[in-house]
Amino acid sequence: MSRPPRPIVWAGLAVAGFELLEGGSEGHTARVGHHLVEKIKYLASPKEAEFANAVVRKLAVKLVDEVAPTEKSSPGEWASYHSHPEWLIERWTAQFDAEEAQKLVVWNQSPSPVLVRWRRPSDEASLPEWLTAVDGAEGFFAAESGHWPRLAEMITAGTVQVQDAATRFAVELLNPQPGEAVLDLCAAPGGKSLAMADRMGEGVVVAMDLPGRRMPRLSENLSRVPDGVKATAVAGDLLRGGSRALAAKGLPSTYSAVLLDVPCSNSGVMRHRVDVKWRLKPDSFHRHARQQLDLLLAAAERVAAGGRLVYSTCSVDSEENQQVVAAFMKRMTGKFALEASQVSLPWESGHDGAGAFLLRRVAEPVA
């Protein structure tokens, strides 16, 4: 195109381009073009529909002729073909290697299934056939397309929770026990809080996050906990007056089990959040890591003697995972021990990217 069309026509061409890339049976290209023309006639004008038709015909040929990059292609070629910033591919190539960076890029551009956690393990006989078990992730299922009204009913009824399988690592490492009191920090929207409550069956879950628009969603998820679990949402800033926010609710200031799921780059969930790769800047990881260390140090103050703390991210980047934990251990020498960790790399696990690290407060700090 010599100049951009009106936004509504541009949007139609973008959708058509996606449909062409998705492919299909014989006649697919013609159907995409026909659908585009009819929509642009209605949304714009017949003249603009003729223009769109001419463009989409050339677009179909261009997309077919475009050659996918190979293992020997440059980061720039991978960035152009797979719609990623070149600097990000170079970062991943340095951190992993070229082959693994390429696998991550392809993963990010692949369609993401809707995954759910089945909340009634004793009633799996009632699982609908359109929920398919996720390999290696007990209790997680992929929902087939075409069943959204029924899935919405199951979500409302509390039968399932929409959740990626990688979220299980943090909960499994913390291993909350029946009757225990658990503190979930940076908890909104509350998926992990609910997962812990389901795992416990009875006990106390305290979920804290910043006051604001995410709190109603957190409260909604906490309303679905099992009858034996007392769940409380706390609006508070962990870095500024977190203990006061807990005290205002009549809650303890320390807990035997604490989960901290920090804000991060979201580099492990780009398949869901396609804006992330364009929102990130080269210094974003360093800025996140500084905040994450501050949050982790503040969360440590909420851990009782001998208690455990899980640090969790949805990032694949070592600067937000291993390096933050290493910096924490250096600052807290003799006070905490790193007992276990789990890092999910999507091209290996088949799930979202995530990091989870189990830290235990030493009952009697080493001098």
N, C-alpha and C positions, 0 to 999 in steps of 0.2 A: 504494500500500500504506500502511495506517495505521501499521504497524510492520514492521521488517525480519524476514524469515523466517529459518529456520536457514541457516547458511553454505552447506550443500550445495544447498539450494533456490535461494538467491541466485545461486550459481554456475551452476545450470542455467538460470535466467532470463537471466543475462548472456550465456551461450552462445547461447540462443535469440534474444536481441536482436541479436547479431552476425549470426546466420544470416538473420534478417529483413532486416537492412540489406544483406546481400549480394544479396538478391533471387534471382530464378530464374523458371522457367516457371510457367504457370498451375497453381494448386494448391500453390504453394510454401508459403504461409502455413499451410495446413492440415497439410502434412507436418511443418513445424517444430513446430506445436502437438502433433501426435500423438507425435512423437519425444520432446518434452519430457515429456509426461505419462507415457509408458512408462518413461522413465529415472527420474523422480521417484518413481514407484510402487516401483521396485526400490531406489533409493538412499535414499529417505526413507519415505514411507507413502502409502497411497491417498488419505487426507484431504488431505495436502499436495499431492498430484498434482492434486486438484480445484482447490485454491487456485491452483496454478501455471497451470493451464489458464485460469482466469478472468483472471489477470493478463496472460498472454501474448496473449489475444484483444484486450484493451484496449491493450496495448503495440503490437500490429500496427497498429491504427488510429492511435495517437498518432504512430508513426514515419512513416506515410504522410502524415499531415496536416501534419507539421512542415515549415516552409518554409525552404529553404536561404538563407543570407545572400547579399546582392548586393554589388556593388562599393561601393555607398553605405552599406552597413551599418556599424555601429560595431565597433571592436575587440572590445567585449564580446559582441556578437552572434556574431562569428566565433569567439571563444573558446568560447562555449557550444556552438555547433553542431558545431565541429570538435575539441572536447575539448583545448584548449590553455589555459595560464594567460594571462590578459589582458595582464599586464605583458610577457610574451614577444612577443606580437603587436605591442604598442606599440613595443617595442624594435626589432623588425624593420621596422616601418613607418617609424621614424625613420632607420634605417640604410639601407634600400633605398627603397621607397615603398610606398604602400598596396597597389597592384596586385601588386607582386612579393612582398610579405609574404603576401598571400592565396594566391598560387601556391605558396609554400613550405608554408603550412599544409595545403593540399589534397594536396600531394606527401607530406607526413608521414603523412597518413591513408590513403594508397593502399596496396594490397597490394604487398609487396616480392618480386620474383622471386628465385630462387636463381641467382646469377651465378658462373661458374667461369672460371678461366684455363686454357686448353689448353696443356699443358707440352711438347707434341711438335709444334712447327710444321712439321717436315719430314714429318709423318705425318697431315696433316689429311684425307687421303682416307678415314681410318678414323673420322672424326667420326660419331657416331650422329645420325640425323635429328631426334631430339628435343632436340638442342642447337642453338639459334638464335643466329646472330651478333649481337652488340651493335653498333648503328650507331656509327661513329666510334671504336671501341675495338678495334683489331686484336688478335686472340687471346683475346677475352673472349666468353663465350656464356651465354645464359639457358637454364636447364634447365626443360623442360616438366614439369608435374605428372604423377605416376603412374609415374615411373621411378626412385624413390628407392633401391631395392635395387641396381639397376645403377649408379647414380651413386655409391653407397657403395663398391662394388667398384672403380670407377675412381679414387676418392680414395685408397683403400688401396693400389692398384697404382701410385699416383703419376702417373697419366695427367692428372689435373686437380687444381687447387687452388681451393677455394671462396674467392672474392675479388671484391670490387666493382671495377668498371672504374676508379673514381676513384683507386684505389691506384697506378695506373700512372704518374700524374703525377710523384710523387716519384722513382720509379725512372728514368723517362725523363730528368728534369732532371739527376740525378746521373750517368747514363750510364756505369755501371761497365764497364770494358774487360776483355777476356780477359787473364789473367795478373796482374791488379791485385789489391792487398790492400784490402779494403773493411771499414769499421767501421760496424756498425748499432747505434745506441744506442736505448734504450727499445724493444728489438727484439721482445719477446714479443707475440703468439704466434709470430712468425717468417714471416708471409706475405710481407713485403717482402724479408726475407733470402733466402728461397727464390726469389723472382722475380729478384733480382739475380744469384744463383748460376746460374739458368737462362740469364739474358742473357749472363753471362760465359763459361760453359762450362768455363773453367779459371781458377784463381786461388785467392784466400783470402777467406773471409767470416768476420769475427769479430762475433758477436752478443751484446750485453750487455744485461742487465736486472736488476732487483732480485731478490735471493734470495727464493724463496717458491713459491707454488702454480703460477705461470705458467711456471716454468723447465722442467718436464717436457714441456709442450706445445711450447716453443721447441726443445728438444732433439729431439723427435719430428719436427718440420718440417725441422730441419737434417739429419736422417738421410736425407732424400730428395734432397739436392743431387746434381747430376751427379758422375760419378766423377772428373772433372778438377778439382773444387773441394774444397779443404780447409776444412771449416766447424767453428768452435769456439764453444761457448756459454760465456759468462762471467757468473757471478753476481756483480754488483757494483753499487755506488751511484755513479752518475756525479758526484753533487754532493759525495760524501764518500769519497775514496780510490779514484776510478776508475782512476787510473794504477797504483795498487798491485794492484788486481784483475787488470789486464792483465799486470803484471810477474809475478804469482804463476803465471800460465799460460805464462810465457816469451814473451809477445807484445810487439810494439812499442808505444810510447806514442802515436805519431802515425801518420797514414795520409793517403794522397793523396786518398781519397774517404771521406766520413763522412756518414751519414744519421741524422738525429735526428727521430723520429716521436713528438712529445711527447704526454703525457696532456693531454686538453682537455675542453671542455664536451660533445663529441659532438653538437653542434648540427647537424652535417651528416648524421648517420646516424640521425635520429629515426624514420625509417620502419622501421628494424630494431629499434631500442631504444626501445620505447614508454614505458619508465619515465623516460627522460631528462628530458622536458619537465616532469615533476612533481618530479623530484629537484633540478633547478636552482633557484637563488635569484637575485635581482637582482644580488647581489655576486659570484656564482660566476665570471663572466667576468673580473672584475678579479683575483680570487684565482688563477685559472688563468694569467692573463697574467704575473703576478709570478713564478710558478714556471717558466713557459715561458722567460722571459728568463734566469733563473738557469741553466736547463738549456742554453740556447743558448750562453751565455757559457762554460759548462764544456765543452760540445762543441767550441767553437772551439779550446780548448787541445789537442785531439786531432788537429787538422788540420795537416799538414805544410806547409812553405812552398810556395806556388803551388798547394796542394791545394784541393779544393772541399768545400763543406758544404751539404747540403740540409736546410732546416727544413721540417717537414711537420706538418699537423694534419688532423683530420677535422671541422673546424669551418667554418661559413660566416661567423663573426663577425669583423669587422675588428679588434676589440680583441685577438683571439688570433692574427691573421694579420699584416696590414700594420703594425699598431701595435707589435707585438713586434719585428718586423724593423727598423722605424724606430728603436726604442729601442736595439736591438743595434748598428745602424750608427752611432748617435751615440756609444755607449760605445766602439766599436772604430774610430773615425775614422782613416782612412789604413791600416788593417790588413786590412780586407775590402772587397770590392766586390760589389754586388748585380748579378748578370748576367742573371737571368731569373726569372720567376714564373708561376704558374698557379693560379687560383682557380676551383674547380668549384662553380657554383651549380646545384642540382638542377633547378630549373624551366627552366634553359637547356641544361644538358649532358645531362639524362636519366640522370645517375649520382648517386651520393652526393655530399654536399658535402665539399670538401677544399681545403686550401691547401698550396702547395709553392713554396719560394723557394730559388734557387741562389745561394750566396754563395761567393766565391773569396778565399782568403787571398793577399794581395799578397806576391809573392816577396821584395821589399825594401820594408818598410813606409815610408810617407811620413812624414818628420819633422814 
